[in-house]
Structures are given as structure tokens and as C-alpha cells.
């Protein structure tokens, strides 16, 4: 696959259309609670400002249903961008209109126009060619720096590339692809993956794709108990996907066939209720009582997982080890984060909960790469081709 990057083509005298992922979390007062995604695209914006003839910036926010909704307006993003860039970011009143086209056409060097939420227009999620052509008319150079949206075949990440003079990728997308290609094609050995979260069904594709590549898979979180039940353990009221028991057995057999270790919890932090005030007790797998649910990995499991992480050359982590949002059940997830941070492994962390965990554990700066795209990173790990990336290979 041949992708051109924004610093490999001339931008002088050209307006630049940057598709970013500015889908940041907002509180009830419409204040941004985490501006990481805005900061991550700043290098690409800054480069285009220095070399191009004005920028048209576009993103989605939330899940509006193809029409304007005030709570999903990108206005707070425009305000934060203005602060970070120390220059005015003009907020467009619409996604696309005659007025927007006039403003875009009058952009001068150093000026930025932020379009309103792309998903206010039904053509975005429909990958509509007519809508994509209208977006493309606003600039000459297209830059995709929205890794978190690349798994969606939407108009601003896929169809638009067929209507632009030149289509390229930004610095964030380059960084994301660099790290994922490295671990999927030439990882430093031993290569292990840590998987957690609630459901086996969310991780089947990852396990199937990584089994030929890894030496070990460490499984925690709610998904572990589907495997443990299939192995004959009583799991009390722990989360189990009954319709995935046969799948769990198949994956265990496949791992054994390929000589890959699958490590599951051997002890568990349990409680009768998933509450911050619940009394937490540690039980071995064979001792989980009826009426209790496992909500975190136990100390012996943590020791086993930590030892594997210390030996690893490459680690990919997606999914928490338990209900880390509640203090009685946070230790496993936070200690895995700290073990990963103190290891010598090339480490990639993806998925919103895992990223939140490394930040809360205070070790985000010790992780080799924190991915900005939950769904996109999952699909790469599943071996899928991302539509937004494939669209740049033209």
C-alpha cells in the first residue's frame, strides 16, 4: 500500500481540507473534559498553516441523526482550537452551503474554517458522492488525520478522495499506522496481547488474527468468565456469554494447536454487588461462591500477568481487567498499566477504557503508543483493511 503524507507534497498556493477526529467528550455544560484528540491533530494543522493557503477543517461529534442538534455542535471545539493555536478559528454555520463555500474560497494563508458537525448532513454516513463532491469543492488538497474514523466508509474519509486533486495522510495517521504495522508485521519477541472488557464477542476477531503472531494472550475482565465456565469452573454470578461457550472452547483449542499460551485468572476479586461500597473478597476459580460475581483479577493472577509482561518484547493491550471505575475493583487494571509502563516492551494501548486506565494510573507517558481510535484499532488488530486508509491508496 502506497500512501502519500502531507509533508511529501507541495501545499503552496493550495487550500487544505483536513479531516480530523475531534470527537471529544463534553460534560453537561458543553465543556470539553479531555482535549487529547484535538492536541493530537495540532502538528498536522500547524504544518498546513505554515505551508498552505488556508485550512478547511472537518470532523464529526457524537451521533446526530443526519440533522443539526445543538448539543452536538462543534462550537466548543472551535473555541478550544483557537486557544491552543493562539489564532482565531472561524466556525462555519453549516456543514456545506453557498455561504460556507464563499468563506472557504476567501481563506487566506494562516486562516482556519471549521465546518459544522459532518454528521448533521445525511450524506456523511451514507458515503454519498454528491455530498463528498461538495466537500471536495472547498479545497484542493485532502489530508486524512482522523484515524479514529478510518474504519467508517463515510463521505469525508472515503468518497471524498475520489473528488480531490490530491489525497494524503497527516502525521497522526502516519504514527498510528507505523505502530500497528510494526506489531502486526515485525514485532519484537516475545509478543503478547492483553485483552479485557466485558464480552468475548468483542474480541473474537482479534484473538483469531493474533494467534499466529503472538506467544501469549492474557485475558481478564468479564470476558474471562465465559472461558472459565467453558473449562468447568463455577463462576457464580460473573458475566458469561452463554451463546459464546462453544466459541471459547474453539479458541482455546486453536491456541493449543498453535502452541500459544492463553492465561486466564486463577483468582478473582468478587462481591455480591457491583458497587463502590461492596465488600470485596478474593476467591480462587474453584471457590467462587454462588451469589458472588468476579469484578477484578486477584493478586496471584496479577503476579502471573506481571511476570509475562516483564518478559515481553511487544505488548498490545485492549480492555480493562475489571470494573476499574469502582475503587474495590480497580487494582488489577491499574497494576497491569504500571507493569506495562515499567517494562522494556514496545507497548500499544487501545480502547477508551484501557486508555483511561493508563491515564488514571499516571503512566500514560511511559506507554510507547496510545491509540486515538478505539474501533479503528480493533479492526486493525482483527486484520481488517480500514476504508479510510485504503481510500488514500489511489
C-alpha positions in Angstrom: 0.0 0.0 0.0 1.4 3.4 -1.1 0.2 6.4 0.9 1.5 9.9 0.5 1.8 12.1 3.5 1.2 15.8 3.9 4.9 16.7 4.1 5.6 14.8 0.9 3.7 17.1 -1.4 3.7 20.9 -2.2 1.0 22.8 -0.4 1.9 26.3 -1.5 -1.0 28.2 -3.0 -3.4 25.4 -2.1 -6.3 25.3 0.3 -6.1 22.2 2.5 -9.0 20.1 3.7 -8.1 18.3 6.9 -10.4 15.5 8.1 -9.7 15.3 11.8 -11.2 13.3 14.6 -12.4 16.0 17.0 -15.0 13.8 18.7 -14.1 14.9 22.2 -16.1 14.2 25.4 -18.2 17.0 26.7 -19.9 17.4 30.1 -23.4 18.6 30.8 -22.3 22.3 30.4 -20.8 21.5 27.0 -17.3 21.9 28.3 -14.6 19.6 26.9 -13.4 17.1 29.5 -10.5 15.7 27.5 -8.9 17.5 24.6 -6.4 14.8 23.6 -7.9 14.3 20.2 -7.6 18.0 19.5 -4.0 18.1 20.6 -3.1 15.1 18.6 -4.0 16.7 15.3 -2.2 20.0 16.0 1.1 19.0 14.3 -0.8 18.4 11.0 -2.8 21.6 11.3 0.3 23.6 12.2 2.2 22.2 9.2 -0.6 23.0 6.8 -0.9 26.6 8.3 2.8 27.1 7.6 2.8 25.8 4.0 -0.8 26.1 2.6 -3.2 28.7 1.6 -5.7 28.3 4.5 -7.4 25.3 6.1 -10.9 23.8 5.9 -11.1 21.6 9.0 -13.9 18.9 9.3 -15.0 16.4 11.9 -18.0 14.7 13.5 -19.0 14.8 17.1 -21.3 12.3 18.7 -24.1 10.5 16.9 -26.6 13.0 15.5 -29.2 11.5 13.1 -28.3 13.4 9.9 -29.7 16.7 11.0 -28.5 19.6 13.2 -28.6 19.1 17.0 -27.3 21.9 19.2 -25.8 19.5 21.8 -23.5 18.1 19.0 -22.3 21.4 17.6 -18.5 21.7 17.2 -18.5 25.2 18.6 -16.7 24.2 21.8 -14.0 22.5 19.7 -13.6 25.7 17.7 -13.1 27.7 20.9 -10.5 25.2 22.2 -8.7 25.1 19.0 -8.4 28.9 19.0 -6.9 28.7 22.4 -4.4 26.0 21.5 -3.3 27.6 18.2 -3.4 31.1 19.5 -5.4 32.3 16.5 -9.0 32.7 15.5 -10.7 29.6 14.2 -13.8 30.6 12.2 -16.8 28.4 13.0 -19.0 27.7 9.9 -22.7 28.0 10.4 -23.4 24.8 8.5 -21.7 21.7 7.1 -22.0 22.8 3.5 -23.9 25.7 1.9 -23.3 28.5 -0.5 -22.2 30.7 2.4 -19.7 28.1 3.5 -18.3 27.9 0.0 -17.8 31.6 -0.2 -16.0 31.8 3.2 -13.8 28.8 2.2 -12.9 30.4 -1.1 -11.8 33.6 0.6 -9.5 31.9 3.1 -6.0 33.4 3.3 -2.7 31.9 4.4 -2.9 31.2 8.2 -6.7 31.1 8.4 -8.9 28.2 9.5 -12.5 27.4 8.8 -14.1 24.7 11.0 -17.1 23.1 9.3 -20.1 22.3 11.5 -20.5 18.6 12.5 -20.3 16.5 9.4 -23.0 14.1 10.7 -25.5 17.0 10.6 -25.8 16.0 6.9 -27.2 12.6 6.0 -24.7 12.3 3.1 -21.8 11.8 5.5 -22.7 8.4 6.9 -24.3 7.4 3.6 -20.9 7.9 1.8 -22.9 10.0 -0.6 -20.9 11.0 -3.8 -22.8 14.3 -4.2 -22.1 15.3 -0.6 -18.4 14.3 -0.9 -18.1 16.3 -4.1 -19.4 19.4 -2.3 -16.9 18.9 0.5 -14.1 18.4 -2.1 -15.0 21.7 -3.8 -13.8 23.6 -0.7 -10.1 22.9 -1.2 -7.5 21.3 -3.5 -5.5 19.1 -1.1 -7.1 16.5 1.1 -5.5 15.3 4.4 -6.9 12.5 6.4 -5.7 12.7 10.0 -8.7 11.1 11.6 -7.5 7.6 12.5 -10.5 7.1 14.8 -12.8 7.4 11.8 -10.9 5.4 9.3 -12.9 2.2 9.9 -16.0 4.0 8.6 -16.7 4.3 4.9 -18.1 7.8 5.3 -18.1 10.6 2.7 -15.4 12.6 4.4 -13.0 9.7 4.8 -13.7 7.6 1.7 -15.7 9.0 -1.2 -14.1 12.5 -0.9 -10.8 11.1 -2.0 -12.3 10.4 -5.5 -13.1 14.1 -6.0 -9.9 15.8 -4.7 -6.9 16.9 -6.7 -4.6 15.2 -4.2 -5.3 12.9 -1.2 -2.8 12.4 1.6 -2.5 11.4 5.2 -1.5 13.5 8.2 1.1 13.0 10.9 -1.2 11.3 13.4 -2.4 8.8 10.9 1.2 8.1 10.0 2.1 7.5 13.6 -0.9 5.2 14.2 -0.1 3.1 11.1 3.6 2.9 11.9 3.0 1.4 15.3 0.3 -1.0 14.3 2.2 -2.2 11.2 5.2 -2.7 13.4 3.5 -5.0 15.9 1.5 -6.9 13.3 4.3 -7.4 10.8 7.5 -7.4 12.7 7.0 -7.4 16.5 9.8 -7.7 18.9 9.5 -11.1 20.6 8.0 -12.3 22.8 4.8 -10.7 21.5 1.8 -10.9 23.9 -1.6 -9.3 23.9 -3.7 -8.4 26.9 -7.4 -8.5 26.4 -10.2 -7.5 28.8 -13.5 -5.9 28.8 -17.0 -7.4 29.2 -17.5 -9.6 26.2 -15.7 -12.4 24.3 -17.8 -11.5 21.3 -16.0 -8.1 21.0 -12.6 -9.8 20.9 -13.1 -12.9 18.8 -11.6 -11.4 15.6 -8.6 -10.1 17.5 -7.8 -13.5 19.0 -8.2 -15.3 15.7 -6.0 -12.8 13.9 -3.3 -12.6 16.5 -3.0 -16.3 17.4 -0.5 -17.0 14.6 1.6 -14.0 15.6 1.8 -14.0 19.4 3.4 -16.1 22.1 0.7 -15.5 24.7 -2.7 -13.9 25.4 -3.6 -12.7 28.8 -7.3 -12.5 29.4 -9.0 -10.6 32.2 -12.3 -8.6 32.6 -15.7 -10.0 32.3 -14.8 -11.9 29.1 -12.6 -14.3 31.1 -15.5 -16.0 32.8 -17.0 -17.3 29.6 -13.7 -19.1 29.1 -13.6 -20.3 32.7 -17.1 -21.6 32.7 -16.4 -23.5 29.5 -13.4 -25.0 31.3 -15.7 -26.3 34.0 -15.3 -23.7 36.8 -18.2 -22.4 38.7 -18.3 -18.6 38.2 -21.2 -17.6 40.4 -23.0 -14.6 39.1 -20.0 -13.5 37.0 -20.7 -12.2 33.5 -20.9 -15.1 31.0 -22.0 -15.1 27.3 -23.8 -18.4 27.2 -24.0 -18.3 23.4 -20.2 -18.0 23.2 -19.2 -21.0 25.3 -18.6 -23.1 22.1 -16.6 -20.2 20.6 -14.5 -20.0 23.8 -13.8 -23.8 23.5 -12.8 -23.4 19.9 -10.4 -20.6 20.6 -8.8 -22.5 23.5 -8.3 -25.5 21.2 -6.9 -23.3 18.4 -4.4 -21.7 20.8 -3.3 -25.1 22.0 -2.9 -26.3 18.4 -0.7 -23.3 17.6 1.3 -23.5 20.9 0.1 -20.2 22.2 -0.4 -19.7 25.9 -3.8 -18.3 26.9 -3.6 -17.2 30.6 -6.8 -16.7 32.4 -7.4 -15.6 36.0 -6.5 -18.1 38.7 -8.0 -15.9 41.5 -10.6 -13.2 41.5 -11.8 -10.2 43.4 -15.5 -10.9 44.0 -18.5 -9.2 45.5 -22.2 -9.7 45.7 -22.9 -6.3 44.2 -21.1 -4.1 41.6 -21.0 -1.1 43.9 -18.3 1.1 45.4 -19.3 0.2 48.9 -19.5 -3.6 48.2 -17.4 -5.9 50.4 -14.7 -7.4 48.1 -13.2 -10.8 48.7 -10.6 -12.9 46.9 -11.5 -16.4 45.7 -9.7 -18.9 43.6 -11.5 -20.1 40.5 -12.8 -23.2 42.1 -14.1 -21.4 45.2 -16.3 -18.6 43.7 -19.5 -18.9 45.7 -23.0 -18.7 44.3 -24.3 -15.2 44.5 -20.9 -13.6 44.0 -19.6 -12.1 40.8 -15.9 -11.7 39.8 -15.2 -8.0 39.2 -11.3 -7.9 39.1 -8.4 -10.2 38.8 -6.9 -11.3 42.0 -3.3 -10.9 43.4 -2.0 -14.3 42.2 -3.3 -13.6 38.7 -1.8 -10.1 38.7 1.6 -11.6 39.7 1.3 -14.1 36.8 0.3 -11.4 34.3 3.1 -9.1 35.5 5.7 -11.7 35.0 4.6 -12.3 31.4 4.6 -8.5 30.7 8.2 -8.2 32.1 9.4 -10.9 29.7 7.7 -9.4 26.7 9.2 -7.6 23.8 5.9 -6.3 22.4 2.6 -5.9 24.2 -0.8 -4.8 22.8 -3.4 -4.1 25.4 -7.2 -3.6 24.8 -9.7 -3.8 27.6 -9.6 -3.4 31.4 -9.1 -6.3 33.9 -12.2 -5.4 35.9 -14.6 -2.7 36.8 -11.8 -0.3 37.4 -14.2 2.7 37.7 -15.0 1.4 41.2 -12.2 1.5 43.8 -12.6 -2.0 45.2 -12.1 -3.4 41.7 -9.5 -1.1 40.2 -6.3 -2.6 41.4 -5.8 -5.2 38.7 -6.3 -2.8 35.8 -4.1 -0.1 37.3 -1.3 -2.5 38.3 -1.3 -4.0 34.8 -0.9 -0.5 33.5 2.0 0.1 35.8 3.6 -3.2 34.9 3.4 -2.3 31.2 4.8 1.1 31.8 7.8 -0.2 33.7 8.5 -2.9 31.1 11.0 -2.7 28.3 8.4 -3.8 25.8 7.1 -1.8 22.8 3.6 -1.1 24.2 0.4 -0.1 22.4 -2.7 0.7 24.3 -6.1 1.0 22.5 -9.7 1.3 23.6 -11.3 4.0 25.7 -11.3 2.1 29.0 -7.6 1.0 28.7 -6.5 4.5 27.8 -8.5 6.0 30.7 -6.8 3.4 33.0 -3.2 4.3 31.9 -4.0 8.0 32.4 -5.6 7.4 35.8 -2.6 5.2 36.8 -0.3 8.2 35.9 1.7 6.2 33.4 0.5 7.4 30.0 3.8 9.0 29.2 5.6 5.6 29.7 3.5 3.8 27.0 5.1 3.6 23.6 1.9 4.5 21.8 -1.7 5.3 22.9 -4.1 4.9 20.0 -6.7 7.6 19.4 -9.0 5.2 17.6 -10.9 2.5 19.5 -12.9 1.0 16.7 -10.2 1.5 14.1 -7.5 0.0 16.3 -9.7 -3.1 17.0 -10.3 -3.6 13.3 -6.6 -3.3 12.5 -5.9 -5.9 15.2 -8.5 -8.1 13.6 -6.6 -7.9 10.3 -9.2 -5.8 8.5 -8.4 -3.1 6.0 -9.6 0.3 7.0 -11.7 2.1 4.3 -10.3 5.5 5.2 -6.7 4.1 4.7 -7.5 2.1 1.6 -9.0 5.3 0.1 -5.7 7.0 0.2 -4.0 4.3 -1.8 -5.2 5.6 -5.2 
